[in-house]
Amino acid sequence: MKTYSKSLFLFRRDLRLSDNTALNAALSQSLEVVPAFHFNSTQTEPHSYRSEPGLRFMIQSLEALDSRLQQDNSELAIFQGPIDDVIQDWAKRLKIDAVWVNRDYTPFSIKRDLALQKTCIRYGIEFHSCSDLLLVEPEQALKKDHTPYTVFTPFYNNARTISIAKPSPLERGPGTFGLVGDNPDFRSVCATILNNLSGPNPIEGGFSAANRLLAKTPNYSQYANERDIPALEQTTGLSAHLKFGTCSPRKAYWTISEKLGSNHPLIRQLYWRDFLTHVAFHFSKVFGHAFKDKYDSIPWENDPAKFESWQQGATGFPIVDAGMRQLNATGFMHNRVRMIVASFLVKDLLIDWRWGERTFAQRLVDYDPCVNNGNWQWAASTGCDAQPYFRIFNPWRQQERFDPNCEYIRKWIPELDHLPAKAIHRWALSPSNADYPSPIVEHKQASHRAKMLFEMRR
């Protein structure tokens, strides 16, 4: 096994030291490893899919990472601008002879890493990409004919036959962490970025925060019965930590397995994350297009006023509005409510699912392009293994079933706090004088129109 004098490790969606596949490989094959992070324009500059809550969470996680590296007499080297220029500079000035990264799967990430690899080759630097982000790689879980799965259950059954490695501690030899020297001041760069953000900051980033959430795993023994009730908050809160890698999927998998059993429903959720990532990797057209081609030309109404009402949580449908207000205030939304909110936008308001996908991208702290796309295409019935187009969530029944006492609704819609639950559930029939809007559509009529639109494309 070759040993390098000095390697560069680039943190991306793996903002931790322990159980970091490429980092451990770099430390085991290098005398010195420079830990670094590249701020690129897609992260720091405004665009239609940038998540400000996610960027804030990432900065917090980077700050925690830098503090931890200082305990090893190192620091997080940061750089901005074209990575080609940086690699050229560091190859000459620091004598870097290897670059290490963990693999990512979006079209943007694949293109980025191919360009990085070509740059490394140009300057005589070896490039290494390791598997770390998922439990199972896209090339591992395939059908017998070597094609990818497009239905979750057979994918899950196959993927469960593949062993999952136990989490590995930080490699302690022979490599040590190195320093760059004239590194830009990390804290001032982060402060500049944070000063330009206006999004919410309720969810703490960093691997210590992830560990505290994992320590609560035994609390989810009743997850199967309580996960759909938003007032109980029976979700782990790990989604952002898995997105940014402050918690490894292996650590989540083994913590859940050891505390709650290997067949606990939370394990299935980890595999849903893998499945949606695999679909996006194998069928990259899903970014911008329906997985099912026949639904790519649905004539959506796309009413701007209704869309704004949905975004602001002012549709007159309490469970929908509570969800959107939670999202706007916290950067997070309960999973059951996400499904209700998405179904409502597409099948009640007849608005293109891509509008909702983009809104969630901008506002979710846990925004993951593959998972967000897959979830929206599921709700819109345009994706693989999606709910049938004729299955349309009735928001009134959903709130009666999952928020019967309106605890979640009251928390996010104080205008309704003085009303009994029965009046809130019957809001469509008899709106009171509360400072809250009447429903902007009639659900039965709207869902009928949605079915007609889909049936025209069958």
C-alpha positions in Angstrom: 0.0 0.0 0.0 1.5 3.3 -1.1 2.3 5.9 1.5 2.0 9.6 0.7 4.1 12.4 2.2 1.3 14.9 2.4 -2.4 14.4 1.5 -5.2 16.9 1.2 -8.6 15.7 2.7 -11.6 17.7 1.5 -14.6 17.7 3.9 -18.0 17.9 2.2 -21.0 15.9 3.4 -18.9 14.3 6.1 -18.3 17.0 8.7 -16.9 14.7 11.4 -13.7 13.0 12.3 -14.9 9.6 13.5 -16.2 6.9 11.1 -15.1 9.0 8.1 -14.0 6.5 5.4 -11.8 8.7 3.2 -10.3 10.6 6.1 -9.3 7.3 7.8 -7.9 6.0 4.6 -5.9 9.2 4.1 -4.5 9.1 7.6 -3.5 5.4 7.2 -1.7 6.1 3.9 -0.1 9.5 4.6 2.5 10.9 6.9 0.6 14.2 7.0 -3.0 15.1 6.1 -4.2 18.6 5.6 -7.9 18.9 6.5 -9.7 21.4 4.3 -13.0 22.7 3.1 -13.8 24.5 -0.1 -16.5 27.2 -0.1 -17.9 27.2 -3.6 -20.3 29.7 -5.1 -23.3 27.3 -5.1 -23.1 27.3 -1.3 -22.4 30.9 -0.5 -24.1 32.9 -3.3 -27.9 33.2 -3.6 -29.7 30.9 -6.1 -33.1 29.3 -6.5 -32.1 26.1 -4.6 -29.9 27.5 -1.9 -31.0 26.6 1.7 -30.1 29.4 4.1 -31.0 27.2 7.1 -28.9 24.4 5.7 -26.0 26.8 5.1 -26.2 28.1 8.7 -26.2 24.5 9.9 -23.2 23.7 7.8 -21.3 26.7 9.1 -22.0 25.6 12.7 -20.8 22.1 11.9 -17.6 23.4 10.3 -16.9 25.6 13.4 -17.4 22.5 15.6 -15.0 20.6 13.3 -12.4 23.3 13.4 -12.5 23.4 17.2 -12.0 19.6 17.3 -9.1 19.8 14.9 -7.4 22.4 17.2 -7.3 19.7 19.9 -4.9 17.9 17.5 -2.8 21.0 16.9 -4.4 21.5 13.5 -7.1 23.6 12.0 -9.6 23.5 9.1 -7.9 25.0 6.1 -10.5 26.8 3.9 -10.4 28.2 0.4 -12.7 29.9 -2.0 -12.6 30.5 -5.7 -11.9 28.0 -8.5 -10.6 24.7 -7.1 -8.3 24.3 -10.0 -6.3 27.3 -9.0 -6.2 26.1 -5.4 -4.9 22.6 -6.3 -2.3 24.1 -8.5 -1.1 26.5 -5.7 -1.1 23.8 -3.1 0.6 21.2 -5.3 3.6 23.7 -5.8 3.6 25.3 -2.3 2.6 22.5 0.0 3.8 19.6 -2.1 0.5 17.8 -1.9 0.7 14.4 -3.5 -2.8 13.0 -2.9 -6.3 14.3 -2.6 -9.0 12.4 -0.7 -12.8 12.8 -0.8 -15.9 10.9 0.0 -18.2 10.1 -2.9 -21.5 12.0 -3.6 -24.2 11.2 -6.1 -26.0 14.2 -7.6 -25.2 15.3 -11.2 -23.5 18.4 -9.8 -21.3 16.4 -7.4 -20.3 13.8 -10.1 -19.4 16.6 -12.5 -17.4 18.4 -9.7 -15.4 15.3 -8.8 -14.6 14.4 -12.4 -13.2 17.9 -12.8 -11.3 17.7 -9.6 -9.8 14.3 -10.6 -8.7 15.8 -14.0 -7.1 18.7 -12.1 -5.2 16.3 -9.9 -4.0 14.3 -12.8 -2.8 17.5 -14.5 -0.5 18.3 -11.6 0.6 14.8 -10.8 -1.5 14.3 -7.7 -3.3 11.1 -7.0 -7.1 11.3 -6.5 -9.0 9.0 -4.2 -12.8 8.8 -3.8 -14.3 6.6 -1.1 -17.8 5.3 -0.3 -19.2 6.9 2.9 -22.5 8.7 2.5 -24.8 5.7 2.2 -25.3 2.3 3.7 -25.3 0.6 0.3 -23.7 1.9 -2.9 -25.8 2.3 -6.1 -23.8 -0.4 -7.8 -24.4 -2.9 -5.0 -28.2 -3.1 -4.8 -29.2 -4.1 -8.3 -31.8 -6.6 -9.7 -30.7 -9.9 -11.2 -30.4 -8.3 -14.6 -28.1 -5.7 -13.2 -30.6 -2.9 -13.6 -31.5 -0.6 -10.7 -34.6 -1.0 -8.6 -37.5 1.4 -9.1 -39.7 -0.1 -6.3 -38.7 0.3 -2.7 -39.7 -3.1 -1.2 -37.6 -5.3 -3.4 -34.8 -2.8 -3.2 -35.0 -3.0 0.6 -35.1 -6.8 0.7 -32.0 -6.9 -1.5 -30.1 -4.2 0.4 -30.7 -5.8 3.8 -28.7 -8.8 2.6 -25.6 -6.6 2.3 -23.6 -6.3 5.5 -23.2 -2.9 7.1 -19.7 -2.1 8.5 -19.5 -1.1 12.2 -18.5 2.5 12.8 -14.7 3.0 12.9 -12.9 5.5 15.2 -10.6 8.2 14.0 -7.4 6.6 12.6 -4.5 7.4 14.8 -1.5 6.4 12.7 0.8 6.8 11.0 -0.6 10.1 9.6 -1.0 13.3 11.6 -3.1 16.4 10.8 -1.1 19.2 9.2 -1.3 23.0 8.9 -1.4 25.2 5.8 0.2 28.3 7.3 -1.2 31.4 5.5 -4.8 30.1 5.8 -7.6 32.7 5.6 -9.1 33.3 9.0 -11.7 30.7 9.3 -13.9 32.4 11.8 -14.0 35.7 9.9 -15.0 33.9 6.7 -17.8 32.1 8.5 -19.0 35.3 10.2 -19.1 37.1 6.8 -21.3 34.3 5.4 -23.6 34.2 8.4 -24.1 37.9 8.4 -25.7 37.6 4.9 -28.2 35.0 6.0 -31.7 35.7 7.2 -33.1 32.2 7.6 -34.0 30.5 11.0 -31.4 28.9 13.2 -33.3 26.6 15.6 -31.4 23.3 14.9 -27.9 23.0 16.3 -25.2 21.7 13.9 -22.1 19.7 14.7 -21.2 16.1 15.6 -21.7 16.7 19.4 -25.3 17.7 18.7 -25.7 14.6 16.5 -24.4 12.4 19.3 -26.9 14.0 21.8 -29.7 13.1 19.4 -28.4 9.6 19.0 -28.3 9.2 22.8 -32.1 9.6 22.7 -32.6 6.6 20.5 -34.2 4.4 23.2 -37.0 7.1 23.4 -38.3 5.9 20.0 -39.5 2.5 21.1 -43.1 3.6 20.2 -42.0 5.2 16.9 -44.2 3.0 14.8 -47.3 4.1 16.6 -46.4 7.7 17.2 -44.3 8.9 14.3 -47.3 10.3 12.4 -48.5 12.5 15.2 -46.8 15.8 14.8 -47.6 17.1 18.3 -45.6 14.3 19.9 -42.4 15.1 18.0 -41.5 11.5 17.7 -38.9 12.0 15.0 -35.2 11.7 15.6 -34.1 15.1 14.3 -31.2 13.4 12.6 -32.0 14.2 9.0 -29.8 17.4 8.8 -27.0 15.5 10.5 -27.2 12.7 8.0 -27.3 15.3 5.2 -24.1 17.1 6.3 -22.5 14.0 7.7 -22.1 15.1 11.3 -23.5 11.6 11.9 -22.5 8.7 9.7 -25.3 6.5 8.3 -23.4 3.5 9.8 -23.4 5.0 13.3 -27.1 5.8 13.0 -27.8 2.2 11.7 -25.9 0.4 14.5 -27.2 2.7 17.3 -30.8 2.1 16.2 -30.1 -1.7 15.7 -28.5 -2.1 19.1 -31.0 0.0 21.1 -34.2 -0.8 19.3 -33.6 -3.9 17.1 -32.5 -4.4 13.5 -36.0 -4.4 12.2 -37.1 -1.2 13.8 -39.0 1.1 11.4 -36.2 3.7 11.8 -33.9 1.3 10.0 -36.3 1.3 7.1 -36.1 5.1 6.9 -32.4 4.9 6.5 -32.9 2.6 3.5 -35.5 5.0 2.0 -32.7 7.6 2.0 -30.5 5.2 0.1 -33.2 4.2 -2.3 -34.1 7.8 -3.3 -30.4 8.6 -3.7 -29.9 5.5 -5.9 -32.9 6.5 -8.1 -31.5 10.0 -8.6 -28.1 8.6 -9.4 -29.3 6.0 -11.9 -32.0 8.3 -13.4 -30.6 11.8 -13.2 -33.4 13.2 -15.4 -35.5 13.3 -12.3 -33.9 16.7 -11.5 -36.2 18.8 -13.6 -38.4 16.1 -15.1 -40.9 13.6 -14.0 -39.6 10.1 -13.6 -42.8 8.9 -15.4 -42.5 10.7 -18.7 -46.2 10.8 -19.4 -46.7 13.2 -16.5 -44.1 15.7 -17.6 -46.6 17.7 -19.6 -49.5 18.1 -17.2 -51.0 21.5 -17.7 -50.7 22.8 -14.1 -52.7 25.8 -13.2 -49.8 27.4 -11.3 -51.8 30.2 -9.8 -49.2 32.6 -8.2 -51.6 33.9 -5.5 -52.5 30.4 -4.4 -48.8 29.5 -4.4 -47.9 32.4 -2.2 -50.8 31.5 0.2 -49.3 28.0 0.4 -45.8 29.3 1.0 -46.9 31.7 3.8 -49.2 29.2 5.5 -52.4 31.1 4.7 -54.5 28.7 2.7 -57.3 28.2 5.3 -56.4 24.5 5.7 -55.1 24.4 9.3 -52.8 21.3 9.0 -51.3 22.6 5.8 -50.7 26.1 7.2 -49.3 24.8 10.4 -46.8 22.8 8.5 -45.7 25.7 6.3 -45.4 28.0 9.3 -43.3 25.4 11.1 -41.0 25.2 8.1 -40.7 29.0 7.8 -40.0 29.5 11.5 -37.6 26.5 12.1 -36.3 25.1 8.8 -38.0 21.8 9.6 -41.4 20.2 9.1 -42.7 17.0 10.5 -42.6 14.1 8.0 -46.3 13.3 8.0 -47.1 17.0 7.5 -44.6 17.2 4.7 -46.7 14.6 2.8 -49.9 16.4 3.5 -48.5 19.8 2.5 -47.0 18.4 -0.7 -50.1 16.6 -1.8 -52.2 19.7 -1.1 -49.9 21.9 -3.3 -50.0 19.5 -6.3 -53.5 17.9 -6.1 -55.6 20.7 -4.4 -53.9 23.8 -5.8 -52.8 22.1 -9.1 -49.4 23.6 -8.9 -46.3 22.0 -10.4 -44.5 19.8 -7.9 -41.2 21.4 -9.0 -42.4 24.7 -7.4 -42.8 22.9 -4.1 -39.5 21.1 -4.5 -37.8 24.4 -4.9 -39.5 26.0 -1.9 -38.5 23.1 0.3 -34.9 23.3 -1.0 -34.8 27.0 0.0 -36.3 26.5 3.5 -35.4 23.0 4.8 -32.3 22.7 7.0 -32.1 19.1 5.9 -32.4 19.8 2.2 -30.9 16.8 0.3 -31.4 17.1 -3.5 -32.0 13.4 -4.0 -34.3 12.8 -1.1 -36.3 16.0 -1.6 -36.8 15.3 -5.3 -37.9 11.7 -4.5 -40.3 12.8 -1.8 -41.9 15.4 -4.0 -42.2 13.0 -7.0 -43.8 10.5 -4.6 -46.4 13.0 -3.4 -47.1 14.2 -7.0 -47.5 10.6 -8.3 -44.9 11.4 -11.0 -42.0 9.4 -9.5 -41.1 5.7 -9.2 -42.9 3.7 -6.6 -45.1 6.8 -6.0 -48.6 6.9 -4.5 -51.2 6.4 -7.2 -52.4 9.6 -8.8 -56.0 9.0 -7.6 -54.8 8.7 -4.0 -55.2 12.3 -2.7 -54.8 13.2 0.9 -57.9 14.8 2.4 -56.3 17.5 4.6 -59.4 17.6 6.9 -59.3 13.9 7.5 -55.6 14.0 7.9 -55.7 16.6 10.7 -58.6 14.8 12.5 -56.6 11.6 12.4 -53.1 12.8 13.3 -53.8 16.0 15.2 -57.3 15.3 16.8 -56.9 17.8 19.6 -55.3 20.3 17.3 -52.2 20.6 19.6 -49.8 20.9 16.6 -52.2 23.3 14.8 -52.6 25.6 17.8 -48.9 25.8 18.3 -48.3 27.2 14.8 -51.6 29.0 14.2 -52.3 31.1 17.3 -55.3 32.7 15.6 -57.2 29.4 16.2 -56.0 28.9 19.7 -59.3 30.0 21.3 -61.4 27.6 19.3 -62.3 24.1 20.3 -60.8 21.3 18.2 -64.2 20.5 16.6 -64.5 24.0 15.2 -61.0 23.8 13.8 -61.8 20.5 12.1 -65.0 22.0 10.7 -63.3 25.2 9.5 -64.3 24.6 5.9 -68.0 24.4 6.9 -68.2 27.4 9.3 -65.3 29.7 9.5 -65.5 31.9 12.6 -64.5 35.5 13.1 -60.9 34.5 13.9 -58.2 36.3 12.1 -57.6 33.3 9.8 -58.6 32.9 6.2 -61.3 30.7 4.8 -60.2 27.8 2.6 -58.9 29.0 -0.7 -60.2 25.9 -2.6 -62.9 23.3 -2.0 -61.0 20.0 -1.5 -63.5 17.7 -3.2 -63.8 19.8 -6.3 -60.0 20.4 -6.5 -59.1 16.8 -6.1 -61.6 15.9 -8.9 -59.8 18.3 -11.2 -56.5 16.8 -10.3 -57.7 13.3 -11.1 -58.9 14.5 -14.5 -55.5 16.1 -15.3 -53.7 12.8 -14.5 -56.2 10.6 -16.4 -55.7 12.7 -19.5 -52.0 11.6 -19.4 -52.6 7.9 -18.6 
